């Protein structure tokens, strides 16, 4: 019996040489170094960005603090202004109301004196009495104007549906003597129905129309046009005249209280009318202004929201 022959098993795993192993370790170390360097660069970038972020945050915090402080100051100033205006309105109301009684005590006897003794004294006495009567009338007009101005802010009138055509017809009736005396021609276009304080809106029309009748060149008959156009949610009313016009330099000034561009000898008045117009219109959420009329004179305009609210 022949003994079986055993063939040795061959080892097929290659045996790395010492040089190859060293090269592999060197490459691994190099890659690790690159990774560490990349990580360090990333961390450095993060530190720089964090520093910038903190700086920006600090600036934003400072800006927010400054804005908050400014808003507080503005609110305080607004509150102070509101209180000051309220105090001034209260003072104007009380002063004008309390002045009316002593003025009546003065004007009553002087008016009676003028009626009873006119022509019975010398010419100088008649002139002096005339000065006193005229002064009382002007003072009463100023007091009445101050009362009307102060009441705009004090009285919260109810908004109602106002037919502006009917209201303007009423106002023209009030002005009929002045219109007839001046020979004025007044044309009225179609006007809207809006929500407003009827009494105050009537004051706006009254002041604008009376000025249009009054401020014309001597010997000129006033030509006045009243109209309205819709602009979005608001109506723009216009009162156009052929009067003496207003220099652009003074177009904002004339809406201030007691601001006059002419002497009382030229054009009588108190200087309150246009300031009253501005206050009423702004109380209704509108704006007011003046421009040149197309054919000379002035074009006064004001806007009011159709529904009585604030215009957008």
C-alpha positions in Angstrom: 0.0 0.0 0.0 1.5 3.2 -1.1 1.5 6.0 1.3 -0.4 9.2 0.3 1.7 12.1 -0.7 0.7 15.4 1.1 1.3 18.6 -0.9 2.2 21.6 1.3 -0.4 24.4 1.3 0.9 27.5 -0.5 0.6 30.9 1.4 -0.7 33.4 -1.2 -0.6 36.5 1.1 2.1 38.8 -0.1 4.6 39.8 2.4 5.1 43.6 2.6 8.5 44.8 2.4 9.8 47.1 5.1 10.1 50.0 2.7 6.5 49.8 1.5 5.2 49.8 5.1 7.2 52.9 6.0 5.9 54.7 2.9 2.3 53.9 3.8 2.7 55.2 7.4 4.3 58.4 6.1 1.3 59.0 3.8 -1.1 58.4 6.7 0.7 60.8 8.9 0.7 63.4 6.0 -3.1 63.0 5.6 -3.6 63.4 9.3 -1.5 66.5 9.4 -3.6 67.9 6.5 -6.8 67.1 8.2 -5.6 68.7 11.5 -4.5 71.8 9.5 -7.8 72.0 7.7 -9.6 71.7 11.1 -7.4 74.4 12.6 -8.2 76.7 9.6 -11.9 76.0 10.0 -11.7 76.8 13.7 -9.8 80.0 13.0 -12.4 81.0 10.4 -15.1 80.3 12.9 -13.4 82.5 15.5 -13.0 85.3 13.0 -16.7 85.0 12.0 -17.8 84.8 15.6 -15.9 87.9 16.4 -17.5 89.7 13.4 -20.9 88.4 14.4 -20.4 89.6 18.0 -19.3 93.0 16.6 -22.4 93.2 14.4 -24.6 92.2 17.3 -23.0 94.8 19.4 -23.7 97.5 16.8 -27.3 96.3 16.3 -27.8 96.4 20.1 -26.4 99.9 20.2 -28.6 101.0 17.2 -31.7 99.4 18.8 -31.0 101.1 22.1 -30.4 104.4 20.3 -33.6 104.0 18.3 -35.6 103.1 21.4 -34.2 106.1 23.2 -35.1 108.3 20.2 -38.6 106.9 20.0 -39.0 107.6 23.7 -37.9 111.2 23.2 -40.2 111.6 20.2 -43.1 110.2 22.1 -42.4 112.5 25.0 -42.1 115.5 22.7 -45.4 114.4 21.0 -47.1 114.1 24.4 -45.7 117.4 25.5 -46.9 119.1 22.2 -50.3 117.5 22.6 -50.6 118.8 26.1 -49.3 122.2 25.1 -51.9 122.4 22.2 -54.6 121.3 24.6 -53.5 124.0 27.1 -53.4 126.6 24.4 -56.9 125.7 23.2 -58.2 125.7 26.7 -56.6 129.1 27.3 -58.0 130.5 24.0 -61.4 129.2 24.9 -61.4 130.6 28.4 -59.8 133.9 27.5 -62.1 134.6 24.5 -65.1 133.5 26.5 -64.3 135.6 29.5 -63.3 138.6 27.3 -66.7 138.7 25.6 -68.6 140.0 28.7 -66.4 143.0 29.5 -66.2 143.8 25.7 -70.0 143.9 25.6 -70.0 146.2 28.6 -67.7 148.6 26.6 -69.2 148.2 23.2 -72.9 148.6 24.3 -72.6 152.1 25.7 -70.3 153.3 23.0 -72.7 152.0 20.3 -75.6 153.8 22.0 -73.5 156.9 22.3 -72.7 156.9 18.6 -76.4 156.4 17.7 -77.7 159.0 20.1 -75.2 161.8 19.7 -73.9 161.4 16.1 -73.8 164.8 14.5 -74.6 166.6 17.7 -71.0 166.9 18.8 -68.1 168.2 16.8 -66.4 166.3 14.0 -63.5 165.2 16.2 -65.9 163.6 18.8 -67.8 161.7 16.0 -64.4 160.5 14.7 -63.2 159.3 18.1 -66.5 157.5 18.8 -66.3 155.9 15.4 -62.7 154.6 16.2 -64.0 153.1 19.5 -67.0 151.4 17.8 -64.7 150.0 15.1 -62.2 148.7 17.7 -65.0 147.0 19.6 -66.3 145.3 16.4 -62.8 144.1 15.5 -62.2 142.8 19.0 -65.5 141.0 18.9 -64.6 139.4 15.6 -61.3 138.2 17.0 -62.9 136.8 20.1 -65.5 135.0 17.9 -62.7 133.6 15.7 -60.8 132.4 18.7 -63.8 130.7 20.1 -64.5 129.0 16.8 -60.9 127.9 16.5 -60.7 126.5 20.0 -64.0 124.7 19.7 -62.8 122.7 16.7 -60.6 120.6 19.0 -62.9 120.7 22.0 -66.1 119.5 20.4 -66.4 116.0 18.9 -69.1 116.5 16.4 -70.9 113.5 15.0 -70.1 112.6 11.5 -73.2 112.5 9.3 -74.1 112.2 5.7 -73.7 115.7 4.2 -75.0 116.7 0.8 -72.4 119.3 -0.1 -74.6 120.8 -2.8 -77.3 121.6 -0.2 -74.7 122.8 2.3 -73.1 125.1 -0.2 -76.5 126.6 -1.1 -77.0 127.4 2.5 -73.5 129.0 2.8 -74.2 131.1 -0.4 -77.4 132.3 1.3 -75.3 133.5 4.3 -73.0 135.4 1.9 -75.8 136.8 -0.3 -75.3 140.5 0.9 -71.5 140.4 0.2 -72.0 138.6 -3.2 -74.6 141.1 -4.3 -72.6 144.1 -3.1 -69.4 142.9 -5.0 -71.3 141.7 -8.1 -69.7 138.3 -7.7 -70.5 135.5 -10.1 -70.4 132.0 -8.4 -70.5 128.8 -10.4 -71.0 125.5 -8.6 -70.3 122.1 -10.1 -71.8 118.8 -8.9 -70.6 118.1 -5.4 -70.7 114.8 -3.6 -72.4 113.4 -0.5 -69.8 112.6 2.2 -69.5 111.8 5.9 -68.4 114.9 7.8 -69.2 117.3 10.6 -71.8 119.4 8.8 -71.3 122.5 10.9 -67.6 122.5 10.5 -67.6 121.7 6.8 -70.0 124.7 6.4 -67.3 126.9 8.1 -64.7 125.7 5.6 -66.9 126.7 2.6 -67.9 129.9 4.3 -64.3 131.0 4.9 -63.0 130.0 1.5 -65.9 131.7 -0.4 -65.9 134.9 1.7 -62.1 135.2 1.0 -62.8 134.7 -2.7 -65.4 137.5 -2.6 -63.2 139.8 -0.6 -59.6 139.5 -2.0 -60.0 141.0 -5.5 -58.4 144.0 -7.1 -60.4 147.2 -6.8 -63.0 147.6 -9.5 -63.0 143.9 -10.3 -66.0 141.7 -10.0 -65.2 138.3 -8.4 -65.6 135.2 -10.5 -65.7 132.1 -8.3 -66.0 128.4 -9.2 -66.6 125.6 -6.8 -66.1 121.9 -7.8 -65.0 118.5 -6.6 -63.2 115.5 -8.2 -62.8 112.1 -6.7 -59.3 110.8 -6.2 -59.4 107.2 -4.9 -61.2 107.0 -1.6 -61.1 110.8 -1.2 -62.7 113.8 -2.7 -60.7 116.9 -3.7 -62.7 120.1 -3.4 -61.6 123.3 -5.2 -62.5 126.9 -4.9 -61.1 129.0 -7.7 -61.2 132.8 -8.0 -59.9 135.6 -10.1 -58.5 137.5 -7.1 -55.2 139.1 -6.3 -53.5 135.7 -5.9 -50.9 134.6 -3.3 -47.1 134.6 -3.8 -45.7 131.0 -3.5 -43.5 132.3 -0.7 -46.5 132.9 1.6 -48.7 129.9 0.7 -47.9 128.0 3.9 -47.8 131.0 6.1 -51.4 132.1 5.4 -52.7 129.0 7.1 -51.2 130.1 10.5 -53.4 131.7 13.0 -53.4 135.5 12.9 -51.3 135.5 9.7 -52.2 138.3 7.4 -50.6 139.4 4.1 -52.4 142.8 3.8 -53.4 145.6 6.2 -56.9 145.9 7.6 -57.3 149.1 5.6 -57.0 147.1 2.3 -58.8 144.0 3.3 -60.6 143.7 6.7 -60.4 140.5 8.6 -59.0 138.7 11.7 -56.4 136.4 10.2 -58.1 133.4 11.7 -60.2 132.1 8.8 -57.7 130.0 6.9 -56.2 128.6 10.1 -59.7 127.5 11.0 -60.1 125.9 7.6 -56.8 124.0 8.0 -57.7 122.8 11.5 -61.1 121.5 10.5 -59.9 119.7 7.3 -57.0 118.1 9.3 -59.4 117.0 12.0 -61.3 115.2 9.3 -58.1 113.5 8.1 -57.7 115.6 5.0 -55.1 118.1 3.7 -55.5 121.7 2.4 -53.4 123.9 0.1 -53.4 126.7 -2.4 -52.1 127.0 -6.0 -52.3 129.4 -8.9 -55.6 129.4 -10.7 -55.4 128.6 -14.4 -56.6 132.1 -15.5 -55.1 134.1 -12.6 -56.1 134.3 -9.0 -56.0 131.5 -6.5 -57.1 127.9 -6.4 -57.8 126.7 -2.8 -58.2 123.0 -2.5 -58.8 120.5 0.3 -59.3 116.8 0.5 -61.8 114.7 2.6 -62.3 111.0 2.7 -65.5 109.9 1.2 -66.4 107.8 4.2 -65.3 110.3 6.8 -62.2 108.3 7.8 -58.5 108.9 7.4 -57.3 108.8 3.9 -54.7 106.3 2.9 
